[in-house]
Amino acid sequence: MCAAIMATKIPDAPKVGMVSLGCPKNLVDSERILTKLRSDGYQMSADYAGADVVLVNTCGFLDSAKEESLEAIGEAIKENGRVIVTGCMGDEADVIRAKFPQVLAVTGAHQYEQVVNAVHDASPPVPNAFVDLVPEGGLKLTPRHYSYLKISEGCNHRCSFCIIPSIRGDLVSRRIDAVLREAEKLVAAGTRELLVISQDTSAYGVDVRHEPRLWKGEEVRTHMTDLARALGQLRTAEGRAPWVRLHYVYPYPHVDHVVPLMADGLLTPYLDIPFQHAAPGVLKAMKRPANEAKVLDRIRKWRGICPDIAIRSSFVVGFPGETEADFQYLLDWLEEAQLDRVGAFRFEPVEGAAANDLPGAVPEEVKEERYQRIMEKTAAISAAKLAAKVGRVLPVIIDEVGEPDEEDGSIGATARSQADAPEIDGNVLLRDVSAGLKPGDMIDVVVEDADEHDLYGAPV
């Protein structure tokens, strides 16, 4: 006889009700919110009784509209009790909470992410591989084992060569609980390396005065150090800490506080700091902080705290007004700084950048000559630093596993050490790896050789 087939019961999805008031723009906002919630697996409820939570999208254009909004909130609380308020009246959260202290959350207009997060908190979605249109970790364009984690948009700096603020605006930080929730989902979905990105990671939370949010029952500030510490608590399904790598870190004073987290193993010992130059005159023309001597002292202190810290940076050569003396100053600074990874760029005018109007344009042939010199200098530094790792045992993450060799069956693999960010830094090229190795695996390897940019080795 055939064994009875056990049916898989699909769990009931939570239901959301919506009351949408005001103009067509509010209606579009409501549609966007419901579309996102539907993609997260929520069902829609046509009445109060069937809803697990009710959203009231308010209008605050006129006093009469505000009164109508308050009445709608009151009715939703009376009929259902679990109410989230959003829309134009969200800017008057104190008025709403004074009249209806029971509301679960209040968000402002266009704050789609905050509304969705509030719904997730009030009535968490039920993951279901059979019906979900989007996998737990979201749709990704990177390999499964590493993910970029964006924590903010925009930038408050006004560097003369940059037009990002005119494109993306001033700094707008994401809620820290939303960032941590996304990171947790990514790790649960198979991410083994989180790359924290923004326009200015060190400034995270400045725009919201580092407001605290609840995460796992504890308050965490919207601040780079709190974020780094919380990310360091995440664990993979195997109970292993994922690598957490910080990019685009301006050397603000509080950067000193994340280096001990690297020494403690909570953060990957890696800092991506866009220094851009070292000569004081060029930094002033760039409208960048001109404290290169102090930075050297801090780099020495960071290495004293965490000897394995890898520091990557990028530099612009041929900036308007850059003299040969300025460029030599940069080369001397690099010799002393001994940065692990360096990228260089020839200055190019970008439409809308203030630097275009600066005097002292550097001829193209001079830019090219300086570019070649800086790359030669940094390659030599890199080669020496990598050569010093020969003989050491290092943890690596596997990016790609090759096919068995036709003659002897040996298998090679491409991996990265903690000093190597994907796509921009070097690799650890491995020989004789096991057949069962796969991308995302973390193993220990012994370094056997090195060149200017890459390491070569074998599994321990």
C-alpha positions in Angstrom: 0.0 0.0 0.0 1.1 3.5 -0.6 1.9 5.6 2.4 -0.6 8.4 3.2 0.6 11.7 1.9 0.9 14.3 4.6 -0.4 17.6 3.5 1.5 20.7 4.4 -0.7 23.2 6.2 0.0 26.8 5.0 -0.2 29.1 8.0 -2.6 32.0 8.0 -1.1 35.3 7.0 -1.8 38.3 9.2 -4.4 40.8 7.9 -4.1 44.6 7.6 -7.0 47.0 7.3 -6.5 50.5 5.8 -8.4 53.8 6.2 -7.1 56.3 3.7 -8.1 59.9 3.9 -7.3 63.1 2.1 -6.0 63.8 -1.4 -5.0 61.5 -4.3 -1.3 61.8 -3.1 -2.4 60.2 0.1 -4.2 57.5 -1.8 -1.0 56.7 -3.8 0.9 56.5 -0.5 -1.7 54.0 0.8 -1.3 52.0 -2.4 2.4 51.8 -2.0 2.2 50.8 1.6 -0.3 48.1 0.9 1.7 46.9 -2.1 4.8 46.5 0.1 2.8 44.7 2.8 1.3 42.4 0.3 4.7 41.5 -1.1 5.7 40.7 2.5 2.9 38.2 2.7 0.1 40.1 4.4 -3.5 39.8 3.5 -5.9 42.7 3.2 -9.0 43.1 5.4 -12.1 44.9 4.2 -13.4 45.4 7.8 -12.2 46.2 11.3 -13.2 42.8 12.7 -11.0 40.8 10.4 -7.8 42.9 10.7 -4.9 42.1 12.9 -3.8 45.7 12.7 -5.4 48.9 11.1 -3.6 51.6 9.3 -5.1 55.1 9.3 -3.5 57.4 6.6 -4.4 60.9 7.8 -4.8 64.3 6.2 -3.7 67.5 7.9 -4.2 70.1 5.2 -7.1 71.9 6.9 -8.4 71.9 10.5 -11.6 70.2 9.2 -9.4 67.4 7.7 -7.5 67.0 10.9 -10.7 66.6 12.8 -11.9 64.0 10.3 -8.5 62.2 10.8 -8.9 62.2 14.5 -12.4 60.8 14.2 -11.2 58.0 12.0 -8.4 57.1 14.4 -11.0 57.1 17.3 -13.3 54.8 15.3 -10.5 52.4 14.4 -9.4 52.2 18.0 -13.0 51.6 19.2 -13.7 48.9 16.5 -10.3 47.2 16.5 -7.9 48.6 19.1 -4.6 47.9 17.2 -4.0 51.1 15.2 -1.0 52.6 13.4 -1.2 56.2 12.2 0.6 57.6 9.3 0.3 60.5 6.8 0.3 64.2 7.1 -0.9 64.3 10.7 2.1 62.2 11.6 4.0 65.4 12.1 1.7 66.1 15.0 2.4 62.9 16.8 2.1 64.6 20.2 -1.5 65.7 19.5 -2.4 62.2 18.3 -0.8 60.5 21.3 -2.4 62.9 23.8 -5.8 62.1 22.5 -5.2 58.4 21.7 -2.4 57.0 23.8 -3.3 53.5 22.7 -2.0 53.9 19.1 0.9 51.5 18.4 2.9 53.9 16.2 2.8 57.3 14.5 4.8 58.0 11.3 4.8 61.0 8.9 4.0 61.3 5.2 6.0 59.3 2.7 7.6 57.3 5.5 6.9 54.0 3.8 9.6 52.0 5.5 8.7 53.2 8.9 5.1 52.3 8.4 6.0 48.8 7.2 8.3 48.3 10.1 5.6 49.3 12.5 3.3 46.8 11.0 6.0 44.1 11.2 6.4 45.0 14.9 2.7 44.9 15.6 1.9 41.8 13.6 5.0 40.0 12.3 4.7 38.4 8.9 4.7 34.6 8.6 7.5 33.4 6.3 6.3 30.8 3.9 8.5 29.3 1.1 5.4 27.9 -0.7 3.7 31.2 -1.4 6.2 34.1 -0.8 7.1 36.0 -3.9 10.3 37.3 -2.4 12.8 35.2 -0.5 13.6 36.0 3.2 16.8 37.9 2.4 15.2 39.9 -0.5 16.2 39.9 -4.1 20.0 40.2 -4.5 22.4 41.0 -7.3 25.4 39.9 -5.3 26.4 36.3 -4.4 24.4 34.7 -1.6 27.2 34.8 0.9 27.8 38.5 1.1 25.4 41.5 1.1 25.6 45.3 1.2 23.7 46.9 4.0 22.8 50.5 3.3 22.4 52.6 6.5 21.7 56.1 5.1 21.3 58.3 2.1 22.8 61.6 1.2 25.7 63.5 2.7 26.2 66.7 4.8 29.7 67.4 3.4 30.3 69.8 0.6 33.5 68.6 -1.0 34.4 70.7 -4.0 34.8 67.7 -6.3 31.6 66.0 -5.4 28.0 66.4 -6.5 26.4 63.7 -4.4 24.6 66.1 -2.1 23.0 67.8 -5.1 21.8 64.4 -6.3 20.9 62.6 -3.1 20.5 65.5 -0.7 21.6 65.9 2.9 22.1 62.9 5.2 19.0 60.9 6.0 19.7 57.9 8.3 17.6 54.8 8.3 16.1 53.7 11.6 18.6 51.5 13.4 16.0 48.8 14.2 15.1 48.6 10.5 18.8 48.3 9.6 19.3 45.5 12.2 16.2 43.7 11.1 17.4 43.7 7.5 20.8 42.5 8.6 19.2 39.7 10.7 17.2 38.6 7.7 20.2 38.6 5.4 22.2 36.5 7.8 19.3 34.1 8.2 19.1 33.8 4.4 22.7 32.8 4.1 24.8 36.0 4.2 28.2 35.4 5.8 29.6 38.9 5.2 27.8 42.2 5.7 29.3 45.3 4.0 28.0 48.4 5.7 27.7 51.3 3.2 26.5 54.9 2.9 27.8 58.2 1.7 29.3 58.9 5.2 29.0 55.9 7.6 30.6 57.8 10.5 27.8 60.4 10.4 25.1 57.8 10.8 22.4 59.2 13.0 23.6 62.8 13.2 20.4 63.9 11.4 18.2 62.3 14.0 20.5 63.3 17.0 21.3 59.6 17.5 17.8 58.8 18.6 17.5 55.5 20.5 15.3 52.6 19.3 14.3 49.3 20.9 16.0 46.2 19.5 15.7 42.8 21.1 14.3 44.5 24.2 17.2 47.0 24.6 17.8 50.5 23.5 20.3 51.1 20.7 21.3 54.6 19.5 21.2 55.5 15.8 25.0 55.7 15.9 27.8 53.9 14.1 29.3 52.4 17.3 26.0 51.1 18.5 25.2 49.7 15.1 28.6 48.0 14.9 28.2 46.5 18.3 24.7 45.2 17.5 25.8 43.7 14.2 28.6 42.0 16.0 26.0 40.0 18.0 24.4 38.4 14.9 25.0 34.7 14.3 24.6 32.5 11.3 22.6 29.3 11.3 25.8 27.4 12.3 26.3 29.8 15.3 29.2 31.7 13.7 29.6 35.4 13.6 29.3 36.9 10.1 32.0 39.3 9.0 31.0 42.9 9.3 32.9 45.3 7.2 32.7 49.1 7.4 33.0 51.2 4.3 33.1 55.0 3.6 34.2 55.9 7.1 35.2 59.5 7.7 37.9 59.7 10.5 35.6 61.4 13.1 36.8 61.0 16.7 34.3 58.2 17.5 36.0 56.0 14.9 38.5 55.3 17.7 35.7 53.5 19.5 35.0 50.9 16.8 38.6 49.7 16.7 38.4 47.9 20.0 35.3 46.1 18.7 37.6 44.8 15.9 40.1 43.6 18.5 37.3 41.8 20.3 36.1 40.0 17.2 32.8 41.8 16.8 33.8 43.6 13.7 36.0 42.6 10.7 39.4 44.4 11.3 39.0 46.6 8.2 38.3 50.3 7.7 37.6 52.0 4.3 38.4 55.7 4.8 38.4 58.0 1.8 41.3 60.3 2.7 41.4 61.7 -0.9 44.8 63.5 -0.3 47.3 64.5 2.4 48.7 67.9 1.4 47.0 70.6 3.5 46.6 73.0 0.6 44.9 70.4 -1.6 42.7 69.3 1.2 41.6 72.9 1.8 40.8 73.3 -1.9 38.8 70.0 -1.7 37.0 71.3 1.4 38.2 68.3 3.3 39.5 68.2 6.9 43.2 69.0 6.8 44.5 67.0 9.8 46.8 64.6 8.1 49.4 64.6 10.9 46.8 63.7 13.5 45.4 61.0 11.3 48.9 59.4 11.2 48.9 59.3 15.0 45.5 57.7 15.1 46.5 55.1 12.6 49.4 54.1 14.8 47.1 53.9 17.8 44.5 51.8 15.9 47.3 49.4 14.9 48.4 49.3 18.5 44.9 48.2 19.6 44.2 45.9 16.6 47.5 44.9 14.9 45.6 43.1 12.1 43.5 46.1 11.1 43.5 46.6 7.3 43.0 50.2 6.1 42.0 51.0 2.6 41.6 54.4 1.1 41.3 56.3 -2.2 43.2 59.4 -3.4 42.7 61.9 -6.2 45.7 63.1 -8.2 45.9 66.1 -10.4 43.4 68.1 -8.5 43.3 71.8 -9.6 46.2 73.6 -7.9 48.1 70.4 -6.9 51.8 71.2 -7.2 54.7 68.8 -7.5 55.5 69.6 -3.9 51.9 68.7 -2.9 52.1 65.4 -4.7 55.4 64.5 -3.1 53.9 65.4 0.2 51.2 62.8 -0.5 53.8 60.1 -1.5 55.7 60.8 1.7 52.5 60.6 3.7 51.7 57.2 2.1 55.1 55.9 2.9 54.6 56.7 6.6 50.9 55.6 6.7 51.6 52.2 5.1 48.0 51.7 4.1 47.1 48.2 3.2 44.9 48.9 0.2 44.9 52.0 -2.0 43.0 53.1 -5.0 43.8 56.3 -7.0 41.9 58.4 -9.5 42.9 61.1 -11.9 40.8 64.2 -11.3 38.0 64.7 -13.8 35.7 67.7 -13.9 32.1 66.6 -13.1 29.3 68.9 -14.2 28.0 70.9 -11.3 31.1 70.4 -9.1 32.6 73.6 -7.5 36.2 72.3 -8.2 35.7 72.9 -11.9 36.1 76.7 -11.3 39.3 76.4 -9.3 42.5 77.8 -10.9 45.6 75.8 -11.6 44.2 73.0 -13.8 46.8 70.2 -14.0 47.7 69.0 -17.6 46.5 65.6 -18.5 50.0 64.3 -19.1 51.0 65.4 -15.6 47.9 63.7 -14.1 48.9 60.5 -15.8 52.5 60.6 -14.7 51.4 61.2 -11.1 48.9 58.5 -11.3 51.6 56.0 -12.4 53.9 57.1 -9.6 51.3 56.8 -6.8 50.3 53.3 -8.1 53.9 52.2 -8.1 54.4 53.5 -4.6 51.3 51.9 -3.2 51.9 48.6 -5.0 55.4 48.4 -3.4 53.8 49.0 0.0 51.1 46.4 -0.6 53.7 43.8 -1.8 55.8 44.3 1.4 52.7 44.0 3.7 51.5 40.9 1.9 54.9 39.3 1.9 54.9 39.6 5.7 51.9 37.4 5.9 53.6 34.4 4.3 53.7 31.5 6.7 50.7 32.8 8.7 47.4 31.0 9.1 44.4 33.3 8.2 40.6 32.9 8.1 39.2 33.3 4.6 35.8 33.3 3.0 35.3 31.3 -0.2 34.0 33.2 -3.3 34.4 30.6 -6.0 35.4 27.0 -6.3 37.0 25.7 -9.5 36.5 22.5 -11.4 38.7 19.4 -10.7 41.9 19.4 -12.8 41.7 16.9 -15.7 45.1 15.4 -14.9 45.3 15.0 -11.1 41.8 16.0 -9.9 43.0 18.8 -7.7 40.6 21.7 -7.1 41.5 25.4 -6.7 39.4 28.2 -5.2 39.3 31.9 -5.0 38.9 33.3 -1.5 39.3 36.6 0.5 40.9 37.3 3.8 39.5 39.8 6.3 41.7 42.4 4.7 39.9 42.1 1.3 36.5 43.5 0.4 34.9 41.9 -2.6 35.5 43.4 -6.1 37.9 46.1 -4.9 40.7 44.4 -3.0 42.8 41.4 -3.5 42.2 37.6 -3.3 43.6 34.6 -1.6 44.1 32.0 -4.3 44.0 28.4 -2.9 45.2 25.1 -4.1 44.1 21.6 -3.2 40.8 22.4 -1.6 38.2 19.7 -0.7 35.6 18.8 -3.2 32.8 19.7 -0.8 33.9 23.3 -0.4 31.4 25.9 -1.6 31.0 29.7 -1.9 30.4 31.3 1.5 32.4 28.7 3.5 34.8 30.1 6.0 38.1 28.1 6.5 41.6 28.6 7.8 44.4 28.6 5.3 48.2 28.8 5.5 49.7 31.6 3.3 52.5 30.2 1.1 53.3 33.1 -1.3 52.3 36.6 -2.2 52.6 39.2 -4.9 51.7 42.9 -5.1 47.9 42.4 -4.6 47.1 38.7 -3.9 48.0 35.9 -1.5 48.5 32.2 -2.3 47.9 29.3 0.0 46.2 26.1 0.9 43.7 24.9 3.5 45.2 24.1 6.9 
